Amino acid sequence: MSDCRRQWNREDELPVYLAKPISTGPSQRHKSHGMFSSVEGAYDSKTIAFDQYAVGRKENRSSRSSSRERIVDEDFEAYEISGGTFTSSPGERDDGRPGVKITDQTEKECGYEHNNGKSERLLIKGGRVVNDDQSQYADVYVEDGIIKQVGENLIVPGGVKVIEANGCLVIPGGIDVNTCLHKPYLGTPPVDDFYQGTKAALAGGTTMIIDHVTPQPGESLLEAFEKWQEVADKKSCCDYSLHVDIPHWHEGVKEELEQLVQEKGINSFQVYMAYKGLFQMPDSQLYEAFSFLKELGAVVLVHAENGDLIAQEQSKILGMGITGPEGHPLSRPEELEAEAVFRAITLGNRVNCPVYITKVMSKSAADTVATARKKGSVVFGEPITASLATDGSHYWSKNWAKAAAYVTSPPLSPDPTTPDHLHSLLSCGDLQVVGSGHCAYSTSQKAIGKDNFTLIPEGTNGVEERMGFVWDKAVAMGKMDENQFVAVTSTNAAKIFNLYPRKGRIAVGSDADIVIWDPDKIKTITAKAQQSALEYNIFEGMECHGGPVYVVSQGRIVFEEGKLQVQQGTGRFISRKPFPDVAYLRIKYRNKMMSKQGVSRGMYDGPVYDVPATPKYITPAPSAKTSPTTHQPPPIRNLHQSNFSLSGAQIDDNIPRRSGHRIVAPPGGRSNITSLGC
Amino acid sequence: EQTMSYQGKKNIPKITSERLLIKGGRIVNDDQSFYADIYMEDGVIKQIGDNLIVPGGVKTIEADGKMVIPGGIDIHTHLQMPFRGTSTVDDFSQGTKAALAGGTTMIVDHVIPEPGSSLVEAFERWREWADEKVCCDYSLHVDITHLNDSVKQEVLSLIKEKGVNSFQVYMAFKDLYQMSNSELYEIFTFLGEHGGIAQVHAENGEIIAEEQARMLEMGITGPEGHVLSRPEELEAEAVFRAVTIASQTNCPLYVTRVMSKSAADIILQARKKGNVVFGEPITASLGTDGTHYWSKNWAKAASFVTSPPLSPDPTTPDYLNTLLASGDLSVVGSAHCTFSVAQKAIGKDDFTQIPEGVNGAEERMSVIWDKAVVTGKMDENMFVAVTSTNAAKILNLYPRKGRIAVGSDSDLVIWDTDATRTITAKTHHSAAEYNVFEGMELRGAPMLVICQGKIVLEDGNLHATAGTGRFIPCSPFPDFTYKRIKARKQLAILKAVPRGMYDGPVSEFSPMSRGGTPSASTRTSPTKAPLRNLHQSGFTLSGPEEAPIRPAGRRIVVPPGGRSNIISLS
């Protein structure tokens, strides 16, 4: 199912969307006034007739479309920040099938002390255990937050809570590798903090998040990390880990990075190619950062957009009087994303360092990742919920608040065929991991940029909807199988960030983060019923097939039949070791291969042109740094002699080390080293 | 084989206004080939056809069915290029002689102003040097080696008054010529507005600087370090970036020196997507490869040093010839820039000091004939297109140059498809001691070259006169490059969405700690308009400025009378 149908284009409405492995999607519509101009009223009141495109689900049409209309007509005031109430999902099964059931054996099997907290014993019966490599019918027995047994006819102690899965999928809990639950914007924190955000995650079947620590330039990375950890320890409802963003590259950062990797259990760091004058690093700094992080065995996350060009485009577009949210995608066209992805991969190849592209938002960026992987680059691409489920046409909405809700960077592509293309690449393995990029700012926070789109805080929701939309748009459409679904929502993330097999797999010894997934569950996304504190949900009104029935986190049932039972501060910080195999095995081999050797030649003894001491056609060097020893040329050419250090090319590289050599023909004529021939 | 006779013995014309008749040749233009005679007078083609009526005293050349093609245009040379107080060994006389000997009747040389100096002055200096010595017509590209407002003024006067329409910028040579992305954006925007062509030396200079330092630290100081520190990825990366910037600024892009498969592929893909981009492989990248950098002979290895380097992948020339034949690469230059062994030896202990440049002006046309036409990749019309016509079109010299037609300049070549010659430094016309094509046997060579209506090459003898070449001005907005650009300019007008004023609550925020916005200086607009004015903006095109953060410390306020529907859903 694709959300790219618009009411405004009834005349070329497409036929029923057919499930096929790689769909080219609908032919792109022309926006009638040229490439970028908006169409009057084109995007208002988009109601999406999902049923028309649903395959094999026509029987539900009438009932669902009426319920959708009701939701769409609601004023958003009605469900403004609802606090921490546990609301159940409205998308419950309407056929009344019993589905999944829990029976508590405590009463029957007496004598066992049941502790309703830490050491819950659980037996999941009759489900199909789906890992990334295979699926099998098996029961799963959980004790003390660890999976103890997987198989049929398990022998389990008494006092065990039994979940009847009734043939539903039993999958490893999702891992959301990209959230920003504590990233402040101009001093204001996002409305979804670690409590609110992890609640939303759990409600969507995600049992672990990796949040971004975002220090301000000049701030200590370690201090920022500790601040994040403190907040998360207090509030998080599920296990979590942290990426640390490097806002600014300098020598002092190196020590902190080393400490973070070796003592704090961090193995992934984000660098920025955008946000000029703030986080952006030039290529030479990126090269140094990549080189250093590679030595530490860390995964380099890259925010890939060309910040220089964005800055130019932003001032151009503001100069044209475009100040609304549509200026955001106009100033950040997808080419700039693809360009930066290409450059990041080039840097990664040169340094021989694994590169992980966060937020793949456009077809061209995804294609660049796919092409590089075909050439053998160690690169990973992460589309996010928003890029997989919706598109950037909403930036042209007449409703400012709605348009602003979509503002994130890189922006959603205005090309409506993008989600379909990204799902295809995700299904074939060219993109590996789905994050959410969940970073929730309220409308009043977004309104900081009401007169200037560059000030709109960036971020969309998606932590709760993440797994549902991958199922709905990839698995239900026949692009992806259930094993690949587990891979992209959980296992690959665990592998890349070295959490595997503790996380991302249902196996004996793994953490008991388990989701019982009902492929037939239908849910209509609406801000009213979501866990997030946001007033707007960018997926508002979309229908999603597939969702969790039960969520088990750390061995405890935290989500059950639409009800959350979570406790703040129960999430643990999961530390991660450097050198994850999936990223670094190839790197290690290539390191051995890549050692380069010079050609051993005889000494060049021919004439040398006399270079004047003050070269005319070389720029005046800002700092005339000349080594005092270089004026004494060594009598014999020493292949190992060099005045260079790794700290970068010096400004005076071009100044000859010696001056005043005349062209001299050696006595006895020229030796054959300079003669013609091979 | 071709014979010459004077029809009227009485009226032997002066050399300055030679009258020539080429009989029995097959005229090959980029679009078609046909048999016809050509009559020239005063350096201009006057008549084309059969049984021409020509005045007496005309020198007749019997072409005997051989190909008559427009003289080659070498769109990329560095003759008499200053380098550290010396200059390349081929000056405008030596270099244009070599060009004529290879069938090239026009060159376009690069003016390289010293960073910080005046572009116009450098241009005048080059004009002086060239006018004194050049043996064939020429034009000039001007390289932009630094950027400030006066540079823009100079570029404008070069376009409007001096007859220059192409400007090269550098993405490599860090701290010397290299431009940042924002500077490239500014230049491209400016050139796009004024009808110039942005030429780009595409290599990522930042990474090269890092790699060079690494190589030297590893003890690699020989010419192999040059290619090891400039892998082809860095070329492809820069091409990709240049294409992106050009596409953003809607400016035609010309990539000089396409040396690798991956760079050529990027151009191909960009062209498929509709970008206005032209790729120029050079003689060296079409005729040889980068394996020679590992030669044990230092002087030989050094003679191959050019940037971007020749690719060590030996399948590169074949691949580039294929793309040239298919039209994905547009034009062939020589990048002829020759240094003596002694000059190259400046870098004998440090490859980064080796002056860069290879020969190729003389071999250019034969290399393409041998590698592309003889092998069946390319037909003779395409051969004319890539050696001459496309260059003339890109620089707005067409149809004066690059075509055999009535009214065109009489620069033409009788091409002998059967001739075979072996390239060697002993017999080439360049002053360089090394030839990077040494020992190569090439099929196809000019039999007779006519430049400005005069026979300059005949029976292997060159009769070129220094100082006879003219400067040919190039006017802006060439159709070939700008037709599409102009159409897109009209389409790409961006419009704001007309919305009501947002009147909902605005979060309180501290302007001190910023997140996620570009910033440079905190410039606050003094007049705070109460109504949102779509046309009001504190921004200028001169670079990123801080957007005025106006309502510092505003509280969340619910407007009286409740919320208006502007913020309600849908």
Chai-1 contact restraints between the chains, C-beta under 6 A:
chainA,res_idxA,chainB,res_idxB,connection_type,confidence,min_distance_angstrom,max_distance_angstrom,comment,restraint_id
A,G34,B,L491,contact,1.0,0.0,6.0,A-B,restraint_1
A,M35,B,A492,contact,1.0,0.0,6.0,A-B,restraint_2
A,F36,B,L494,contact,1.0,0.0,6.0,A-B,restraint_3
A,S37,B,K495,contact,1.0,0.0,6.0,A-B,restraint_4
A,S38,B,K495,contact,1.0,0.0,6.0,A-B,restraint_5
A,S38,B,V497,contact,1.0,0.0,6.0,A-B,restraint_6
A,S45,B,S570,contact,1.0,0.0,6.0,A-B,restraint_7
A,D75,B,S568,contact,1.0,0.0,6.0,A-B,restraint_8
A,F76,B,S568,contact,1.0,0.0,6.0,A-B,restraint_9
A,F76,B,L569,contact,1.0,0.0,6.0,A-B,restraint_10
A,Y185,B,G515,contact,1.0,0.0,6.0,A-B,restraint_11
A,L186,B,F509,contact,1.0,0.0,6.0,A-B,restraint_12
A,L186,B,S510,contact,1.0,0.0,6.0,A-B,restraint_13
A,G187,B,F509,contact,1.0,0.0,6.0,A-B,restraint_14
A,G187,B,S510,contact,1.0,0.0,6.0,A-B,restraint_15
A,G187,B,S513,contact,1.0,0.0,6.0,A-B,restraint_16
A,T188,B,S507,contact,1.0,0.0,6.0,A-B,restraint_17
A,T188,B,F509,contact,1.0,0.0,6.0,A-B,restraint_18
A,Q216,B,S513,contact,1.0,0.0,6.0,A-B,restraint_19
A,K276,B,P518,contact,1.0,0.0,6.0,A-B,restraint_20
A,G277,B,P518,contact,1.0,0.0,6.0,A-B,restraint_21
A,G277,B,S519,contact,1.0,0.0,6.0,A-B,restraint_22
A,G277,B,A520,contact,1.0,0.0,6.0,A-B,restraint_23
A,D283,B,E206,contact,1.0,0.0,6.0,A-B,restraint_24
A,D283,B,I207,contact,1.0,0.0,6.0,A-B,restraint_25
A,S284,B,E206,contact,1.0,0.0,6.0,A-B,restraint_26
A,S284,B,E210,contact,1.0,0.0,6.0,A-B,restraint_27
A,Y287,B,I207,contact,1.0,0.0,6.0,A-B,restraint_28
A,Y287,B,E210,contact,1.0,0.0,6.0,A-B,restraint_29
A,D308,B,N181,contact,1.0,0.0,6.0,A-B,restraint_30
A,D308,B,S182,contact,1.0,0.0,6.0,A-B,restraint_31
A,L309,B,N181,contact,1.0,0.0,6.0,A-B,restraint_32
A,L309,B,Y185,contact,1.0,0.0,6.0,A-B,restraint_33
A,L309,B,Q248,contact,1.0,0.0,6.0,A-B,restraint_34
A,A311,B,P518,contact,1.0,0.0,6.0,A-B,restraint_35
A,A311,B,P544,contact,1.0,0.0,6.0,A-B,restraint_36
A,Q312,B,S182,contact,1.0,0.0,6.0,A-B,restraint_37
A,Q312,B,Y185,contact,1.0,0.0,6.0,A-B,restraint_38
A,S315,B,F539,contact,1.0,0.0,6.0,A-B,restraint_39
A,S315,B,P544,contact,1.0,0.0,6.0,A-B,restraint_40
A,L318,B,S537,contact,1.0,0.0,6.0,A-B,restraint_41
A,L318,B,F539,contact,1.0,0.0,6.0,A-B,restraint_42
A,G319,B,S537,contact,1.0,0.0,6.0,A-B,restraint_43
A,G319,B,F539,contact,1.0,0.0,6.0,A-B,restraint_44
A,M320,B,L494,contact,1.0,0.0,6.0,A-B,restraint_45
A,G321,B,A496,contact,1.0,0.0,6.0,A-B,restraint_46
A,G321,B,L534,contact,1.0,0.0,6.0,A-B,restraint_47
A,G321,B,H535,contact,1.0,0.0,6.0,A-B,restraint_48
A,I322,B,L494,contact,1.0,0.0,6.0,A-B,restraint_49
A,I322,B,A496,contact,1.0,0.0,6.0,A-B,restraint_50
A,G324,B,A496,contact,1.0,0.0,6.0,A-B,restraint_51
A,G324,B,V497,contact,1.0,0.0,6.0,A-B,restraint_52
A,G324,B,R499,contact,1.0,0.0,6.0,A-B,restraint_53
A,E326,B,V497,contact,1.0,0.0,6.0,A-B,restraint_54
A,L330,B,L494,contact,1.0,0.0,6.0,A-B,restraint_55
A,E335,B,T244,contact,1.0,0.0,6.0,A-B,restraint_56
A,E335,B,S247,contact,1.0,0.0,6.0,A-B,restraint_57
A,E339,B,F240,contact,1.0,0.0,6.0,A-B,restraint_58
A,E339,B,R241,contact,1.0,0.0,6.0,A-B,restraint_59
A,E339,B,T244,contact,1.0,0.0,6.0,A-B,restraint_60
A,F342,B,F240,contact,1.0,0.0,6.0,A-B,restraint_61
A,R343,B,E237,contact,1.0,0.0,6.0,A-B,restraint_62
A,T346,B,E233,contact,1.0,0.0,6.0,A-B,restraint_63
A,T346,B,E237,contact,1.0,0.0,6.0,A-B,restraint_64
A,N349,B,E233,contact,1.0,0.0,6.0,A-B,restraint_65
A,R350,B,I207,contact,1.0,0.0,6.0,A-B,restraint_66
A,W396,B,V497,contact,1.0,0.0,6.0,A-B,restraint_67
A,K398,B,R499,contact,1.0,0.0,6.0,A-B,restraint_68
A,W400,B,R499,contact,1.0,0.0,6.0,A-B,restraint_69
A,W400,B,Y502,contact,1.0,0.0,6.0,A-B,restraint_70
A,A401,B,I567,contact,1.0,0.0,6.0,A-B,restraint_71
A,S444,B,P505,contact,1.0,0.0,6.0,A-B,restraint_72
A,S444,B,V506,contact,1.0,0.0,6.0,A-B,restraint_73
A,S444,B,S507,contact,1.0,0.0,6.0,A-B,restraint_74
A,S444,B,I556,contact,1.0,0.0,6.0,A-B,restraint_75
A,Q445,B,S507,contact,1.0,0.0,6.0,A-B,restraint_76
A,A447,B,Y502,contact,1.0,0.0,6.0,A-B,restraint_77
A,A447,B,V506,contact,1.0,0.0,6.0,A-B,restraint_78
A,I448,B,S507,contact,1.0,0.0,6.0,A-B,restraint_79
A,I448,B,F509,contact,1.0,0.0,6.0,A-B,restraint_80
A,K450,B,Y502,contact,1.0,0.0,6.0,A-B,restraint_81
A,N452,B,A547,contact,1.0,0.0,6.0,A-B,restraint_82
A,T454,B,T517,contact,1.0,0.0,6.0,A-B,restraint_83
A,T454,B,A547,contact,1.0,0.0,6.0,A-B,restraint_84
A,L455,B,T517,contact,1.0,0.0,6.0,A-B,restraint_85
A,E458,B,G516,contact,1.0,0.0,6.0,A-B,restraint_86
A,K596,B,L228,contact,1.0,0.0,6.0,A-B,restraint_87
A,G598,B,I220,contact,1.0,0.0,6.0,A-B,restraint_88
A,G598,B,G222,contact,1.0,0.0,6.0,A-B,restraint_89
A,V599,B,G222,contact,1.0,0.0,6.0,A-B,restraint_90
A,V599,B,E224,contact,1.0,0.0,6.0,A-B,restraint_91
A,V599,B,W294,contact,1.0,0.0,6.0,A-B,restraint_92
A,R601,B,K296,contact,1.0,0.0,6.0,A-B,restraint_93
A,R601,B,W298,contact,1.0,0.0,6.0,A-B,restraint_94
A,Y604,B,W298,contact,1.0,0.0,6.0,A-B,restraint_95
A,Y604,B,A345,contact,1.0,0.0,6.0,A-B,restraint_96
A,Y604,B,K348,contact,1.0,0.0,6.0,A-B,restraint_97
A,G606,B,V341,contact,1.0,0.0,6.0,A-B,restraint_98
A,P607,B,A342,contact,1.0,0.0,6.0,A-B,restraint_99
A,V608,B,A342,contact,1.0,0.0,6.0,A-B,restraint_100
A,V608,B,A345,contact,1.0,0.0,6.0,A-B,restraint_101
A,Y609,B,A342,contact,1.0,0.0,6.0,A-B,restraint_102
A,Y609,B,Q343,contact,1.0,0.0,6.0,A-B,restraint_103
A,Y609,B,I346,contact,1.0,0.0,6.0,A-B,restraint_104
A,V611,B,R84,contact,1.0,0.0,6.0,A-B,restraint_105
A,V611,B,I346,contact,1.0,0.0,6.0,A-B,restraint_106
A,P612,B,G85,contact,1.0,0.0,6.0,A-B,restraint_107
A,P615,B,R84,contact,1.0,0.0,6.0,A-B,restraint_108
A,K616,B,G85,contact,1.0,0.0,6.0,A-B,restraint_109
A,Y617,B,P82,contact,1.0,0.0,6.0,A-B,restraint_110
A,Y617,B,F83,contact,1.0,0.0,6.0,A-B,restraint_111
A,Y617,B,R84,contact,1.0,0.0,6.0,A-B,restraint_112
A,Y617,B,E114,contact,1.0,0.0,6.0,A-B,restraint_113
A,T619,B,P115,contact,1.0,0.0,6.0,A-B,restraint_114
A,T619,B,L176,contact,1.0,0.0,6.0,A-B,restraint_115
A,R637,B,D349,contact,1.0,0.0,6.0,A-B,restraint_116
A,L639,B,G219,contact,1.0,0.0,6.0,A-B,restraint_117
A,H640,B,G219,contact,1.0,0.0,6.0,A-B,restraint_118
A,S642,B,L216,contact,1.0,0.0,6.0,A-B,restraint_119
A,S642,B,E217,contact,1.0,0.0,6.0,A-B,restraint_120
A,F644,B,A213,contact,1.0,0.0,6.0,A-B,restraint_121
A,F644,B,L216,contact,1.0,0.0,6.0,A-B,restraint_122
A,F644,B,E217,contact,1.0,0.0,6.0,A-B,restraint_123
A,L646,B,A213,contact,1.0,0.0,6.0,A-B,restraint_124
A,A649,B,A209,contact,1.0,0.0,6.0,A-B,restraint_125
A,A649,B,Q212,contact,1.0,0.0,6.0,A-B,restraint_126
A,A649,B,A213,contact,1.0,0.0,6.0,A-B,restraint_127
A,I651,B,D175,contact,1.0,0.0,6.0,A-B,restraint_128
A,D653,B,T352,contact,1.0,0.0,6.0,A-B,restraint_129
A,I663,B,A342,contact,1.0,0.0,6.0,A-B,restraint_130
A,T674,B,A299,contact,1.0,0.0,6.0,A-B,restraint_131
